[in-house]
Amino acid sequence: MIYTSTYSSPLGSILLAADEIGLTGLWFEGQKYFANTLPEKRISQETEILAEVKKWLDIYFSGKEPTFTPPLHPEGSAFRQAVWKILLQIPYGQTITYGEIARRMAEIKKITHMSAQAIGGAVGHNKVSIIIPCHRVVGTNGSLTGYAGGIDKKISLLKLEHADLSHLFIPTKGTAL
Protein backbone atom coordinates (compact mmCIF):
# COMPACT_ATOMS: atom_id res chain seq x y z
CA MET A 1 0.00 0.00 0.00
CA ILE A 2 1.15 3.54 -0.73
CA TYR A 3 0.72 6.21 1.93
CA THR A 4 0.87 9.93 1.18
CA SER A 5 1.36 13.10 3.15
CA THR A 6 2.19 16.71 2.37
CA TYR A 7 5.04 18.82 3.67
CA SER A 8 5.11 22.62 3.65
CA SER A 9 8.57 23.71 2.61
CA PRO A 10 9.93 27.24 2.15
CA LEU A 11 9.84 26.50 -1.59
CA GLY A 12 6.23 25.32 -1.69
CA SER A 13 4.12 22.30 -0.90
CA ILE A 14 5.74 18.88 -1.30
CA LEU A 15 3.87 15.62 -1.77
CA LEU A 16 5.46 12.59 -0.11
CA ALA A 17 4.66 8.95 -0.86
CA ALA A 18 5.93 5.82 0.87
CA ASP A 19 5.26 2.14 1.10
CA GLU A 20 6.15 -0.20 3.95
CA ILE A 21 9.82 -0.24 2.85
CA GLY A 22 10.64 3.42 2.25
CA LEU A 23 9.98 6.68 0.48
CA THR A 24 8.74 6.10 -3.07
CA GLY A 25 8.20 9.70 -4.14
CA LEU A 26 8.88 13.32 -3.22
CA TRP A 27 7.52 15.97 -5.58
CA PHE A 28 7.12 19.74 -5.47
CA GLU A 29 3.50 20.55 -6.21
CA GLY A 30 3.12 21.21 -9.92
CA GLN A 31 6.56 19.99 -10.95
CA LYS A 32 7.21 18.03 -14.12
CA TYR A 33 6.14 14.39 -13.67
CA PHE A 34 4.22 15.40 -10.50
CA ALA A 35 3.05 12.21 -8.78
CA ASN A 36 3.04 10.40 -12.13
CA THR A 37 3.95 7.08 -10.51
CA LEU A 38 1.38 7.18 -7.72
CA PRO A 39 -1.23 4.45 -7.94
CA GLU A 40 -4.88 5.48 -7.73
CA LYS A 41 -5.26 3.29 -4.67
CA ARG A 42 -3.41 5.09 -1.88
CA ILE A 43 -4.09 6.29 1.62
CA SER A 44 -3.43 9.79 2.92
CA GLN A 45 -1.94 8.84 6.27
CA GLU A 46 1.15 9.66 8.33
CA THR A 47 3.49 6.70 8.75
CA GLU A 48 6.76 6.20 10.60
CA ILE A 49 8.67 6.47 7.32
CA LEU A 50 6.87 9.67 6.28
CA ALA A 51 7.50 11.16 9.74
CA GLU A 52 11.21 10.36 9.37
CA VAL A 53 11.27 12.01 5.92
CA LYS A 54 9.63 15.13 7.37
CA LYS A 55 12.27 15.20 10.13
CA TRP A 56 14.97 15.00 7.43
CA LEU A 57 13.31 17.82 5.48
CA ASP A 58 13.02 19.98 8.62
CA ILE A 59 16.77 19.65 9.19
CA TYR A 60 17.55 20.23 5.51
CA PHE A 61 15.39 23.33 5.16
CA SER A 62 16.88 24.76 8.37
CA GLY A 63 20.12 25.03 6.36
CA LYS A 64 21.88 22.07 7.94
CA GLU A 65 23.08 18.84 6.39
CA PRO A 66 21.02 15.90 7.69
CA THR A 67 23.19 13.19 9.26
CA PHE A 68 20.91 10.33 8.20
CA THR A 69 19.06 9.18 5.12
CA PRO A 70 15.47 8.05 5.58
CA PRO A 71 14.50 4.67 4.09
CA LEU A 72 14.19 5.02 0.31
CA HIS A 73 12.32 2.77 -2.13
CA PRO A 74 11.98 4.49 -5.51
CA GLU A 75 11.00 2.17 -8.34
CA GLY A 76 12.97 2.25 -11.56
CA SER A 77 15.05 0.21 -13.96
CA ALA A 78 18.44 -1.16 -12.90
CA PHE A 79 20.05 1.64 -14.93
CA ARG A 80 18.06 4.37 -13.18
CA GLN A 81 18.72 2.79 -9.79
CA ALA A 82 22.46 2.83 -10.52
CA VAL A 83 22.34 6.52 -11.51
CA TRP A 84 20.32 7.40 -8.40
CA LYS A 85 22.89 5.57 -6.27
CA ILE A 86 25.58 7.84 -7.72
CA LEU A 87 23.41 10.89 -6.98
CA LEU A 88 23.25 9.84 -3.33
CA GLN A 89 27.06 10.04 -3.22
CA ILE A 90 27.24 13.71 -4.30
CA PRO A 91 28.36 15.63 -1.20
CA TYR A 92 26.06 18.24 0.32
CA GLY A 93 26.73 21.66 -1.18
CA GLN A 94 28.67 20.35 -4.18
CA THR A 95 27.77 19.81 -7.81
CA ILE A 96 28.68 17.24 -10.45
CA THR A 97 28.16 17.19 -14.20
CA TYR A 98 26.08 14.77 -16.24
CA GLY A 99 29.32 13.89 -18.01
CA GLU A 100 31.04 12.94 -14.76
CA ILE A 101 28.13 10.69 -13.83
CA ALA A 102 28.35 9.15 -17.31
CA ARG A 103 32.08 8.46 -16.76
CA ARG A 104 31.32 6.82 -13.40
CA MET A 105 28.57 4.69 -14.93
CA ALA A 106 30.92 3.61 -17.74
CA GLU A 107 33.47 2.52 -15.11
CA ILE A 108 30.81 0.59 -13.18
CA LYS A 109 29.54 -1.12 -16.34
CA LYS A 110 33.15 -1.66 -17.58
CA ILE A 111 32.46 0.02 -20.89
CA THR A 112 34.39 2.77 -22.67
CA HIS A 113 31.60 5.32 -23.00
CA MET A 114 28.21 6.17 -21.51
CA SER A 115 25.88 8.79 -22.94
CA ALA A 116 25.41 11.88 -20.78
CA GLN A 117 21.93 12.15 -22.36
CA ALA A 118 21.02 8.71 -21.01
CA ILE A 119 22.21 9.90 -17.61
CA GLY A 120 20.06 13.02 -18.00
CA GLY A 121 17.00 10.87 -18.61
CA ALA A 122 17.60 8.88 -15.42
CA VAL A 123 18.35 12.01 -13.38
CA GLY A 124 15.24 13.72 -14.75
CA HIS A 125 13.02 10.83 -13.71
CA ASN A 126 14.27 10.75 -10.12
CA LYS A 127 11.12 10.25 -8.04
CA VAL A 128 12.71 11.29 -4.74
CA SER A 129 14.06 14.76 -5.41
CA ILE A 130 16.05 16.64 -2.76
CA ILE A 131 16.92 13.49 -0.78
CA ILE A 132 18.30 11.85 -3.92
CA PRO A 133 19.96 15.14 -4.87
CA CYS A 134 19.39 15.56 -8.60
CA HIS A 135 19.50 19.33 -8.03
CA ARG A 136 23.29 18.96 -7.61
CA VAL A 137 23.74 17.87 -11.24
CA VAL A 138 24.77 20.57 -13.74
CA GLY A 139 25.70 20.75 -17.40
CA THR A 140 29.31 20.39 -18.51
CA ASN A 141 29.56 24.14 -19.11
CA GLY A 142 28.12 24.89 -15.66
CA SER A 143 24.59 25.47 -16.92
CA LEU A 144 21.76 24.82 -14.50
CA THR A 145 19.71 22.56 -16.72
CA GLY A 146 17.09 19.94 -16.18
CA TYR A 147 15.40 20.12 -12.81
CA ALA A 148 11.81 18.84 -12.78
CA GLY A 149 10.96 21.17 -9.90
CA GLY A 150 12.10 24.18 -11.92
CA ILE A 151 15.40 26.04 -12.23
CA ASP A 152 14.34 28.54 -9.54
CA LYS A 153 14.00 25.72 -7.01
CA LYS A 154 17.30 24.17 -8.13
CA ILE A 155 19.06 27.49 -7.49
CA SER A 156 17.32 27.88 -4.12
CA LEU A 157 18.34 24.37 -3.02
CA LEU A 158 21.97 24.94 -4.03
CA LYS A 159 22.01 28.29 -2.22
CA LEU A 160 20.49 26.65 0.87
CA GLU A 161 23.41 24.19 0.82
CA HIS A 162 25.89 27.08 0.42
CA ALA A 163 27.13 25.56 -2.83
CA ASP A 164 29.73 27.55 -4.77
CA LEU A 165 27.66 28.97 -7.61
CA SER A 166 30.43 31.19 -8.99
CA HIS A 167 31.31 28.71 -11.76
CA LEU A 168 27.69 28.09 -12.76
CA PHE A 169 25.63 29.80 -15.42
CA ILE A 170 22.57 31.10 -13.58
CA PRO A 171 19.91 32.24 -16.02
CA THR A 172 18.12 35.52 -15.45
CA LYS A 173 14.51 36.09 -16.37
CA GLY A 174 14.15 35.94 -20.13
CA THR A 175 17.38 33.97 -20.62
CA ALA A 176 16.79 30.88 -22.73
CA LEU A 177 18.47 27.66 -21.63
Summary of the structure (lengths in Angstrom):
residues: 177
radius of gyration: 16.0
end to end distance: 39.7
largest distance: 46.8
contacts: 513
relative contact order: 0.16
helix: 33%
strand: 18%
